[in-house]
Amino acid sequence: MAKRTTPPPTAPPRRDKPAAANRQAVAGRRRDRRPVLIAALVVALIGGFYVVYQVANRPQPSGATSPSDYQVGTPGPGAKAPNLALPSARGGTVDLADYKGKTVLLYFHEGLGCQPCWDQIRDLEKSPADLKAAGVDQFVAITTGPVDLVAQKVKDDRLTATNLADPDLVVSRAYQANKYGMMGDDRDGHTFVLVGPDGTITWRADYGGAPNYTMFVPVSQLLTDLRAGVTG
């Protein structure tokens, strides 16, 4: 009888590792995705900041009665309003004395580079009836930028309110409106001063002071604060 032989065990199929070229291709594809991922992250961050800004500056209902967090600087209510004679973005010079017999709302703001400040002016321009109902006859905005740049910004944003330039901070310092901004004392913050027909300050609100730096106040809240301050 022939001798039976056992065949040698069959080796398991060989599983080769990816070739070097394949590994390089995979790594290359991963590197190619990095700029896309970075760009997506940047877009997401910008979108997030925008949403936060919109939520923070969302107008409150017209019936809101809770007072805003603001300070009252000097000169304040009861004091004589310092005179002002400043160049206008429309040309010429505007003097506070020009408004004798009228109630004037002065708005000192950071100006160039602060888009929420210009949005504040735009929203006030859109609310003439509300201003009138609150006893405001004239609205005047004042910032520390050069008059030519202020005029260009007013033109670009198609604003119609009276915008004055105080580049040397003469008037801003007289009202101490440069004490409440996040950029130090070389610019104004976010200050409103209501001057009565006889030139006496009847209400003041410095919204821009530390630690709650503010660049925009919804018109409804602003006028709620104004009425509460004047009457009480």
Secondary structure, 3 states (H helix, E strand, C coil): CCCCCCCCCCCCCCCCCCCHHHHHHHHHHHHHHHHHHHHHHHHHHHHHHHHHHHHHCCCCCCCCCCCCCCECCCCCCCCECCCCEEEECCCCEEEHHHHCCCCEEEEEECCCCCHHHHHHHHHHHCCHHHHHHCCCCEEEEEECCCHHHHHHHHHHCCCCCEEEECCCCHHHHHCCHHHCCCCCCCCCCEEEEEECCCCEEEEEEECCCCCCCCCCCCHHHHHHHHHHHHHC
